[in-house]
Amino acid sequence: FFQAEDGIRDHCVAGVQTCALPISMAVHAVANLEPPANPMVRLARAREQLQQHPDLLEKAKTVLKRQGTKVDAQVLEALRQMKLDEFVHLKDLKSGTIWISKDGKQAYRALGLTEAPSLIIGERGHLLETGLCPFAGKIVCDGVFLDRVLLGPNLWSEFHSRYLSLKAAGQLYSDPALVPGWQ
């Protein structure tokens, strides 16, 4: 989506070509915004614009089509349904990363686009803004992280306890079909 230009590298959802920077450039163009030089800032701003103005995605798609750039329909659908919010990066597992909403009411197991989030942001226990999307039957983290705050051990333990409660109640989402608001 936004970070992986050469496709998702996780073996579970491999082979899908994405068009991150072209989509972000097209979003900036149709929103009449000057794209930042820093690619990560450009991606984050485009993501924010899409959340605030969902109609920009169709306009960006039209611009890209006129330029001869193909945009994967699954990528467009994932961007339409992206949950952009503040999440706690609780921990990385072999099966995905555990994210819990800031209010502690929702927990997700999501795949990374290119690598485990801890390899990008450092050790577990950060509160940060990121995007989670349904894609190819999985929940995927977009790999763009903003406003990182490291939680202390006591607060991390509280979130971990909340995660265990949600998991025990069957509310750890790893299938987007089961997430309220996603088809």
Salt bridges, closest charged atoms under 4 A:
ASP6 OD2 - ARG9 NH2 2.79
ASP10 OD1 - HIS11 ND1 3.85
ASP55 OD2 - LYS59 NZ 3.22
GLU58 OE2 - ARG80 NH2 2.69
GLU77 OE1 - ARG80 NH1 3.22
GLU86 OE1 - LYS102 NZ 2.63
ASP92 OD1 - HIS89 NE2 3.06
GLU129 OE2 - ARG47 NH2 3.18
ASP142 OD2 - ARG47 NH1 2.84
